[in-house]
């Protein structure tokens, strides 16, 4: 490839990158505007379930450790 071809490809890649960034910004804005309350409730419920399971597992591990050391 000649330096001229390299420069043209470089410019093309820069333009593509700028377009991709603008599309990502548009998608981010759309997702920020579109906040579904049903999804928020589901996510909150899932978070509570995960934290509950984590707390239960920590409790079981603590109980097992206590029984082993006793």
Jmol script that loads the backbone (N, CA, C; Angstrom):
load data "model"
ATOM      1  N   UNK A   1       0.841  -1.180   0.000  1.00  0.00           N
ATOM      2  CA  UNK A   1       0.000   0.000   0.000  1.00  0.00           C
ATOM      3  C   UNK A   1       0.884   1.241   0.000  1.00  0.00           C
ATOM      4  N   UNK A   2       0.413   2.189  -0.690  1.00  0.00           N
ATOM      5  CA  UNK A   2       1.158   3.439  -0.741  1.00  0.00           C
ATOM      6  C   UNK A   2       0.770   4.317   0.450  1.00  0.00           C
ATOM      7  N   UNK A   3       1.582   5.276   0.771  1.00  0.00           N
ATOM      8  CA  UNK A   3       1.244   6.188   1.882  1.00  0.00           C
ATOM      9  C   UNK A   3      -0.090   6.900   1.654  1.00  0.00           C
ATOM     10  N   UNK A   4      -0.394   7.174   0.376  1.00  0.00           N
ATOM     11  CA  UNK A   4      -1.660   7.846   0.077  1.00  0.00           C
ATOM     12  C   UNK A   4      -2.837   6.926   0.421  1.00  0.00           C
ATOM     13  N   UNK A   5      -2.717   5.640   0.081  1.00  0.00           N
ATOM     14  CA  UNK A   5      -3.776   4.683   0.418  1.00  0.00           C
ATOM     15  C   UNK A   5      -3.921   4.535   1.929  1.00  0.00           C
ATOM     16  N   UNK A   6      -2.799   4.497   2.602  1.00  0.00           N
ATOM     17  CA  UNK A   6      -2.838   4.398   4.061  1.00  0.00           C
ATOM     18  C   UNK A   6      -3.544   5.601   4.673  1.00  0.00           C
ATOM     19  N   UNK A   7      -3.256   6.766   4.163  1.00  0.00           N
ATOM     20  CA  UNK A   7      -3.887   7.990   4.679  1.00  0.00           C
ATOM     21  C   UNK A   7      -5.389   7.978   4.423  1.00  0.00           C
ATOM     22  N   UNK A   8      -5.799   7.531   3.226  1.00  0.00           N
ATOM     23  CA  UNK A   8      -7.223   7.457   2.900  1.00  0.00           C
ATOM     24  C   UNK A   8      -7.934   6.465   3.815  1.00  0.00           C
ATOM     25  N   UNK A   9      -7.304   5.314   4.045  1.00  0.00           N
ATOM     26  CA  UNK A   9      -7.900   4.331   4.948  1.00  0.00           C
ATOM     27  C   UNK A   9      -7.980   4.870   6.372  1.00  0.00           C
ATOM     28  N   UNK A  10      -6.953   5.573   6.769  1.00  0.00           N
ATOM     29  CA  UNK A  10      -6.949   6.175   8.108  1.00  0.00           C
ATOM     30  C   UNK A  10      -8.095   7.182   8.254  1.00  0.00           C
ATOM     31  N   UNK A  11      -8.274   8.023   7.258  1.00  0.00           N
ATOM     32  CA  UNK A  11      -9.367   9.004   7.288  1.00  0.00           C
ATOM     33  C   UNK A  11     -10.726   8.302   7.304  1.00  0.00           C
ATOM     34  N   UNK A  12     -10.844   7.231   6.525  1.00  0.00           N
ATOM     35  CA  UNK A  12     -12.098   6.477   6.483  1.00  0.00           C
ATOM     36  C   UNK A  12     -12.392   5.862   7.844  1.00  0.00           C
ATOM     37  N   UNK A  13     -11.381   5.298   8.475  1.00  0.00           N
ATOM     38  CA  UNK A  13     -11.571   4.709   9.803  1.00  0.00           C
ATOM     39  C   UNK A  13     -11.957   5.760  10.837  1.00  0.00           C
ATOM     40  N   UNK A  14     -11.399   6.931  10.725  1.00  0.00           N
ATOM     41  CA  UNK A  14     -11.761   8.011  11.649  1.00  0.00           C
ATOM     42  C   UNK A  14     -13.225   8.398  11.475  1.00  0.00           C
ATOM     43  N   UNK A  15     -13.672   8.505  10.227  1.00  0.00           N
ATOM     44  CA  UNK A  15     -15.082   8.847   9.973  1.00  0.00           C
ATOM     45  C   UNK A  15     -16.010   7.751  10.492  1.00  0.00           C
ATOM     46  N   UNK A  16     -15.635   6.495  10.273  1.00  0.00           N
ATOM     47  CA  UNK A  16     -16.454   5.383  10.770  1.00  0.00           C
ATOM     48  C   UNK A  16     -16.521   5.419  12.287  1.00  0.00           C
ATOM     49  N   UNK A  17     -15.389   5.667  12.926  1.00  0.00           N
ATOM     50  CA  UNK A  17     -15.349   5.737  14.383  1.00  0.00           C
ATOM     51  C   UNK A  17     -16.239   6.860  14.904  1.00  0.00           C
ATOM     52  N   UNK A  18     -16.216   8.005  14.254  1.00  0.00           N
ATOM     53  CA  UNK A  18     -17.075   9.117  14.663  1.00  0.00           C
ATOM     54  C   UNK A  18     -18.544   8.757  14.510  1.00  0.00           C
ATOM     55  N   UNK A  19     -18.894   8.076  13.432  1.00  0.00           N
ATOM     56  CA  UNK A  19     -20.289   7.659  13.229  1.00  0.00           C
ATOM     57  C   UNK A  19     -20.718   6.672  14.306  1.00  0.00           C
ATOM     58  N   UNK A  20     -19.862   5.716  14.605  1.00  0.00           N
ATOM     59  CA  UNK A  20     -20.188   4.727  15.631  1.00  0.00           C
ATOM     60  C   UNK A  20     -20.388   5.415  16.978  1.00  0.00           C
ATOM     61  N   UNK A  21     -19.515   6.357  17.312  1.00  0.00           N
ATOM     62  CA  UNK A  21     -19.664   7.078  18.578  1.00  0.00           C
ATOM     63  C   UNK A  21     -20.966   7.863  18.633  1.00  0.00           C
ATOM     64  N   UNK A  22     -21.339   8.491  17.522  1.00  0.00           N
ATOM     65  CA  UNK A  22     -22.595   9.249  17.520  1.00  0.00           C
ATOM     66  C   UNK A  22     -23.793   8.313  17.651  1.00  0.00           C
ATOM     67  N   UNK A  23     -23.716   7.146  17.024  1.00  0.00           N
ATOM     68  CA  UNK A  23     -24.803   6.174  17.152  1.00  0.00           C
ATOM     69  C   UNK A  23     -24.888   5.678  18.594  1.00  0.00           C
ATOM     70  N   UNK A  24     -23.747   5.407  19.217  1.00  0.00           N
ATOM     71  CA  UNK A  24     -23.747   4.986  20.613  1.00  0.00           C
ATOM     72  C   UNK A  24     -24.335   6.055  21.517  1.00  0.00           C
ATOM     73  N   UNK A  25     -24.011   7.307  21.267  1.00  0.00           N
ATOM     74  CA  UNK A  25     -24.577   8.400  22.061  1.00  0.00           C
ATOM     75  C   UNK A  25     -26.097   8.466  21.878  1.00  0.00           C
ATOM     76  N   UNK A  26     -26.564   8.288  20.652  1.00  0.00           N
ATOM     77  CA  UNK A  26     -28.002   8.289  20.397  1.00  0.00           C
ATOM     78  C   UNK A  26     -28.694   7.142  21.122  1.00  0.00           C
ATOM     79  N   UNK A  27     -28.093   5.971  21.076  1.00  0.00           N
ATOM     80  CA  UNK A  27     -28.680   4.810  21.758  1.00  0.00           C
ATOM     81  C   UNK A  27     -28.704   5.032  23.262  1.00  0.00           C
ATOM     82  N   UNK A  28     -27.619   5.593  23.801  1.00  0.00           N
ATOM     83  CA  UNK A  28     -27.568   5.896  25.234  1.00  0.00           C
ATOM     84  C   UNK A  28     -28.684   6.864  25.615  1.00  0.00           C
ATOM     85  N   UNK A  29     -28.899   7.882  24.787  1.00  0.00           N
ATOM     86  CA  UNK A  29     -29.950   8.862  25.072  1.00  0.00           C
ATOM     87  C   UNK A  29     -31.331   8.217  25.017  1.00  0.00           C
ATOM     88  N   UNK A  30     -31.545   7.366  24.025  1.00  0.00           N
ATOM     89  CA  UNK A  30     -32.837   6.682  23.912  1.00  0.00           C
ATOM     90  C   UNK A  30     -33.075   5.787  25.120  1.00  0.00           C
ATOM     91  N   UNK A  31     -32.061   5.028  25.515  1.00  0.00           N
ATOM     92  CA  UNK A  31     -32.221   4.138  26.664  1.00  0.00           C
ATOM     93  C   UNK A  31     -32.437   4.911  27.950  1.00  0.00           C
ATOM     94  N   UNK A  32     -31.839   6.089  28.056  1.00  0.00           N
ATOM     95  CA  UNK A  32     -32.029   6.903  29.251  1.00  0.00           C
ATOM     96  C   UNK A  32     -33.465   7.428  29.320  1.00  0.00           C
ATOM     97  N   UNK A  33     -34.029   7.787  28.162  1.00  0.00           N
ATOM     98  CA  UNK A  33     -35.391   8.306  28.120  1.00  0.00           C
ATOM     99  C   UNK A  33     -36.422   7.197  28.339  1.00  0.00           C
ATOM    100  N   UNK A  34     -36.115   6.012  27.850  1.00  0.00           N
ATOM    101  CA  UNK A  34     -37.041   4.897  27.913  1.00  0.00           C
ATOM    102  C   UNK A  34     -36.806   4.085  29.166  1.00  0.00           C
ATOM    103  N   UNK A  35     -37.411   4.452  30.246  1.00  0.00           N
ATOM    104  CA  UNK A  35     -37.246   3.734  31.501  1.00  0.00           C
ATOM    105  C   UNK A  35     -38.553   3.047  31.828  1.00  0.00           C
ATOM    106  N   UNK A  36     -38.575   1.752  31.713  1.00  0.00           N
ATOM    107  CA  UNK A  36     -39.793   0.978  31.944  1.00  0.00           C
ATOM    108  C   UNK A  36     -39.882   0.625  33.428  1.00  0.00           C
ATOM    109  N   UNK A  37     -40.977   0.981  34.062  1.00  0.00           N
ATOM    110  CA  UNK A  37     -41.117   0.728  35.492  1.00  0.00           C
ATOM    111  C   UNK A  37     -41.232  -0.759  35.791  1.00  0.00           C
ATOM    112  N   UNK A  38     -41.815  -1.533  34.867  1.00  0.00           N
ATOM    113  CA  UNK A  38     -41.919  -2.980  35.087  1.00  0.00           C
ATOM    114  C   UNK A  38     -40.537  -3.611  35.151  1.00  0.00           C
ATOM    115  N   UNK A  39     -39.628  -3.157  34.282  1.00  0.00           N
ATOM    116  CA  UNK A  39     -38.266  -3.689  34.316  1.00  0.00           C
ATOM    117  C   UNK A  39     -37.551  -3.286  35.594  1.00  0.00           C
ATOM    118  N   UNK A  40     -37.808  -2.089  36.066  1.00  0.00           N
ATOM    119  CA  UNK A  40     -37.187  -1.637  37.315  1.00  0.00           C
ATOM    120  C   UNK A  40     -37.622  -2.516  38.482  1.00  0.00           C
ATOM    121  N   UNK A  41     -38.897  -2.874  38.509  1.00  0.00           N
ATOM    122  CA  UNK A  41     -39.414  -3.734  39.573  1.00  0.00           C
ATOM    123  C   UNK A  41     -38.775  -5.115  39.476  1.00  0.00           C
ATOM    124  N   UNK A  42     -38.659  -5.648  38.261  1.00  0.00           N
ATOM    125  CA  UNK A  42     -38.048  -6.968  38.084  1.00  0.00           C
ATOM    126  C   UNK A  42     -36.591  -6.952  38.515  1.00  0.00           C
ATOM    127  N   UNK A  43     -35.875  -5.914  38.134  1.00  0.00           N
ATOM    128  CA  UNK A  43     -34.463  -5.816  38.496  1.00  0.00           C
ATOM    129  C   UNK A  43     -34.319  -5.700  40.011  1.00  0.00           C
ATOM    130  N   UNK A  44     -35.158  -4.891  40.631  1.00  0.00           N
ATOM    131  CA  UNK A  44     -35.105  -4.733  42.081  1.00  0.00           C
ATOM    132  C   UNK A  44     -35.380  -6.068  42.772  1.00  0.00           C
ATOM    133  N   UNK A  45     -36.365  -6.832  42.269  1.00  0.00           N
ATOM    134  CA  UNK A  45     -36.687  -8.136  42.833  1.00  0.00           C
ATOM    135  C   UNK A  45     -35.513  -9.094  42.683  1.00  0.00           C
ATOM    136  N   UNK A  46     -34.896  -9.103  41.511  1.00  0.00           N
ATOM    137  CA  UNK A  46     -33.737  -9.964  41.292  1.00  0.00           C
ATOM    138  C   UNK A  46     -32.579  -9.594  42.212  1.00  0.00           C
ATOM    139  N   UNK A  47     -32.356  -8.294  42.390  1.00  0.00           N
ATOM    140  CA  UNK A  47     -31.290  -7.861  43.292  1.00  0.00           C
ATOM    141  C   UNK A  47     -31.553  -8.350  44.711  1.00  0.00           C
ATOM    142  N   UNK A  48     -32.791  -8.247  45.159  1.00  0.00           N
ATOM    143  CA  UNK A  48     -33.137  -8.713  46.502  1.00  0.00           C
ATOM    144  C   UNK A  48     -32.931 -10.211  46.632  1.00  0.00           C
ATOM    145  N   UNK A  49     -33.304 -10.966  45.581  1.00  0.00           N
ATOM    146  CA  UNK A  49     -33.109 -12.412  45.609  1.00  0.00           C
ATOM    147  C   UNK A  49     -31.621 -12.767  45.687  1.00  0.00           C
ATOM    148  N   UNK A  50     -30.806 -12.071  44.914  1.00  0.00           N
ATOM    149  CA  UNK A  50     -29.363 -12.340  44.916  1.00  0.00           C
ATOM    150  C   UNK A  50     -28.775 -12.029  46.279  1.00  0.00           C
ATOM    151  N   UNK A  51     -29.123 -10.870  46.840  1.00  0.00           N
ATOM    152  CA  UNK A  51     -28.584 -10.515  48.156  1.00  0.00           C
ATOM    153  C   UNK A  51     -29.092 -11.476  49.225  1.00  0.00           C
ATOM    154  N   UNK A  52     -30.331 -11.923  49.102  1.00  0.00           N
ATOM    155  CA  UNK A  52     -30.866 -12.901  50.052  1.00  0.00           C
ATOM    156  C   UNK A  52     -30.121 -14.226  49.965  1.00  0.00           C
ATOM    157  N   UNK A  53     -29.869 -14.679  48.755  1.00  0.00           N
ATOM    158  CA  UNK A  53     -29.112 -15.924  48.576  1.00  0.00           C
ATOM    159  C   UNK A  53     -27.695 -15.774  49.097  1.00  0.00           C
ATOM    160  N   UNK A  54     -27.082 -14.639  48.838  1.00  0.00           N
ATOM    161  CA  UNK A  54     -25.722 -14.402  49.330  1.00  0.00           C
ATOM    162  C   UNK A  54     -25.691 -14.395  50.853  1.00  0.00           C
ATOM    163  N   UNK A  55     -26.662 -13.750  51.473  1.00  0.00           N
ATOM    164  CA  UNK A  55     -26.717 -13.709  52.935  1.00  0.00           C
ATOM    165  C   UNK A  55     -26.947 -15.104  53.502  1.00  0.00           C
ATOM    166  N   UNK A  56     -27.794 -15.884  52.845  1.00  0.00           N
ATOM    167  CA  UNK A  56     -28.052 -17.254  53.296  1.00  0.00           C
ATOM    168  C   UNK A  56     -26.784 -18.100  53.205  1.00  0.00           C
ATOM    169  N   UNK A  57     -26.062 -17.971  52.102  1.00  0.00           N
ATOM    170  CA  UNK A  57     -24.836 -18.744  51.927  1.00  0.00           C
ATOM    171  C   UNK A  57     -23.788 -18.351  52.970  1.00  0.00           C
ATOM    172  N   UNK A  58     -23.676 -17.069  53.276  1.00  0.00           N
ATOM    173  CA  UNK A  58     -22.739 -16.620  54.308  1.00  0.00           C
ATOM    174  C   UNK A  58     -23.157 -17.179  55.659  1.00  0.00           C
ATOM    175  N   UNK A  59     -24.451 -17.185  55.923  1.00  0.00           N
ATOM    176  CA  UNK A  59     -24.944 -17.744  57.186  1.00  0.00           C
ATOM    177  C   UNK A  59     -24.647 -19.227  57.300  1.00  0.00           C
ATOM    178  N   UNK A  60     -24.857 -19.969  56.221  1.00  0.00           N
ATOM    179  CA  UNK A  60     -24.579 -21.405  56.234  1.00  0.00           C
ATOM    180  C   UNK A  60     -23.083 -21.648  56.424  1.00  0.00           C
ATOM    181  N   UNK A  61     -22.256 -20.868  55.728  1.00  0.00           N
ATOM    182  CA  UNK A  61     -20.807 -21.029  55.859  1.00  0.00           C
ATOM    183  C   UNK A  61     -20.361 -20.714  57.285  1.00  0.00           C
ATOM    184  N   UNK A  62     -20.919 -19.681  57.886  1.00  0.00           N
ATOM    185  CA  UNK A  62     -20.568 -19.329  59.260  1.00  0.00           C
ATOM    186  C   UNK A  62     -21.001 -20.434  60.217  1.00  0.00           C
ATOM    187  N   UNK A  63     -22.174 -20.978  59.993  1.00  0.00           N
ATOM    188  CA  UNK A  63     -22.675 -22.057  60.854  1.00  0.00           C
ATOM    189  C   UNK A  63     -21.792 -23.297  60.731  1.00  0.00           C
ATOM    190  N   UNK A  64     -21.403 -23.633  59.492  1.00  0.00           N
ATOM    191  CA  UNK A  64     -20.535 -24.793  59.283  1.00  0.00           C
ATOM    192  C   UNK A  64     -19.178 -24.581  59.946  1.00  0.00           C
ATOM    193  N   UNK A  65     -18.638 -23.382  59.818  1.00  0.00           N
ATOM    194  CA  UNK A  65     -17.349 -23.069  60.435  1.00  0.00           C
ATOM    195  C   UNK A  65     -17.449 -23.171  61.950  1.00  0.00           C
ATOM    196  N   UNK A  66     -18.529 -22.682  62.489  1.00  0.00           N
ATOM    197  CA  UNK A  66     -18.746 -22.747  63.940  1.00  0.00           C
ATOM    198  C   UNK A  66     -18.837 -24.199  64.400  1.00  0.00           C
ATOM    199  N   UNK A  67     -19.562 -25.015  63.661  1.00  0.00           N
ATOM    200  CA  UNK A  67     -19.718 -26.428  64.036  1.00  0.00           C
ATOM    201  C   UNK A  67     -18.403 -27.176  63.922  1.00  0.00           C
ATOM    202  N   UNK A  68     -17.599 -26.834  62.899  1.00  0.00           N
ATOM    203  CA  UNK A  68     -16.310 -27.506  62.736  1.00  0.00           C
ATOM    204  C   UNK A  68     -15.366 -27.132  63.874  1.00  0.00           C
ATOM    205  N   UNK A  69     -15.341 -25.881  64.256  1.00  0.00           N
ATOM    206  CA  UNK A  69     -14.422 -25.416  65.284  1.00  0.00           C
ATOM    207  C   UNK A  69     -14.889 -25.771  66.700  1.00  0.00           C
ATOM    208  N   UNK A  70     -16.114 -26.140  66.857  1.00  0.00           N
ATOM    209  CA  UNK A  70     -16.654 -26.423  68.171  1.00  0.00           C
ATOM    210  C   UNK A  70     -16.236 -27.737  68.654  1.00  0.00           C
TER     211      UNK A  70
END
end "model"
wireframe off; spacefill off
backbone 0.3
color backbone group
